[in-house]
Each structure stands twice: as structure tokens, then as C-alpha cells.
């Protein structure tokens, strides 16, 4: 099947990290895949920008871009997609309680389909129960979500374990997307 027909699901919502969403959308389109943004509702999402400031003890959140969701999670059919990307920001804090998404993540994992997660996306993987015994990475202040779900947290920009590729933050994009495309092209 030609790449142009292969869809990649980008999962986010309001308070999703704008740079992570737009970077994923551009990289997959550039590589010939069809990126599809899914959220709890099909609407214009309010993205955010998470940045690091040496005067702050944690990241700074600023308003980001408005980004259109293409489909609601309740309408996603997993068999239509080659892979999914779980975007960070604060969206995973509430998306992890979306039953349709949790079923979808579990189904992808059961079928050994690619699941890519960056930053706070680990919260969705933890809630879905698919990281027990796996090596993962994520934003360092979410590592207890990973270890509490039975994963081994690795302090690297990007970690691949089976069908999972996880990354720490948008600062990990170079390593993360290098690993993602290595998986997709193998």
C-alpha cells in the first residue's frame, strides 16, 4: 500500500502542546503519510506552548495555536491507522480518562501496531496498562506515572521498546522522529 494511503493518528486535545502537534503533522505529511488529528470532539483546539525558563522551577505555559481536530476519538476505527502519536501538553491529563481512547491504545498494543508518545503522553499509556515491564521515557516530572504503571524509566531523549517509541519533550524531536521513521521504514 502506498504511504499516501497510510494514516497516522495524532491524539491530542485542548491544551495539547502546539509544537508537538504541528511538528508531527508536518513530518508525517512530508514523509507521504496522511496525518489525522483526533480529539474528544472535532473542533478547533486550543493548543499551548510549554517552554523552559531558567527563572522558573517548572515549565511555563503560554497560549499556542488553534489547531483543527479532524475526527472525534469516538469515531476512530483503529484498523484505518498504521500508527498513533500521543501528544504531550496538559491534554493527556484528561484524555487518559477517555474510554474510547484507552480501548484504542489497548487495541493498538494488542495488535502490535506502532504507538509513539511524547512528554505527558505517557499518562495515557500508563492508564491503558500497556507499559508494565517496558522501557520508556517521558517528561522527567511524569516519570512516576511510568514507574507506577510498572515501566522502567530511562533518562534518554527517545526510547524504543517493541512497538512503543517514547520521548521526553519537544526538545527530543530529532531523536524521536529519527526512531519513529526507522520503525516505520523497517
Residue, then its C-alpha position, 0 to 999 in steps of 0.5 A: x500500500x502506498x504511504x499516501x494511503x497510510x494514516x497516522x493518528x495524532x491524539x491530542x486535545x485542548x491544551x495539547x502542546x502546539x509544537x508537538x502537534x504541528x511538528x508531527x503533522x508536518x513530518x508525517x505529511x512530508x514523509x507521504x503519510x496522511x496525518x489525522x488529528x483526533x480529539x474528544x470532539x472535532x473542533x478547533x483546539x486550543x493548543x499551548x506552548x510549554x517552554x523552559x525558563x531558567x527563572x522558573x522551577x517548572x515549565x511555563x505555559x503560554x497560549x499556542x495555536x488553534x489547531x483543527x481536530x479532524x475526527x472525534x476519538x469516538x469515531x476512530x476505527x483503529x484498523x484505518x491507522x498504521x500508527x498513533x502519536x500521543x501528544x504531550x501538553x496538559x491534554x493527556x491529563x484528561x484524555x487518559x480518562x477517555x474510554x474510547x481512547x484507552x480501548x484504542x491504545x489497548x487495541x493498538x498494543x494488542x495488535x502490535x501496531x506502532x504507538x509513539x508518545x511524547x512528554x505527558x503522553x505517557x499518562x495515557x499509556x500508563x492508564x491503558x496498562x500497556x507499559x508494565x515491564x517496558x522501557x520508556x521515557x517521558x517528561x522527567x516530572x511524569x516519570x512516576x506515572x511510568x514507574x507506577x504503571x510498572x515501566x522502567x524509566x530511562x533518562x534518554x531523549x527517545x526510547x524504543x521498546x517493541x512497538x512503543x517509541x517514547x520521548x521526553x519533550x519537544x526538545x527530543x524531536x530529532x531523536x524521536x522522529x529519527x526512531x519513529x521513521x526507522x520503525x516505520x521504514x523497517 
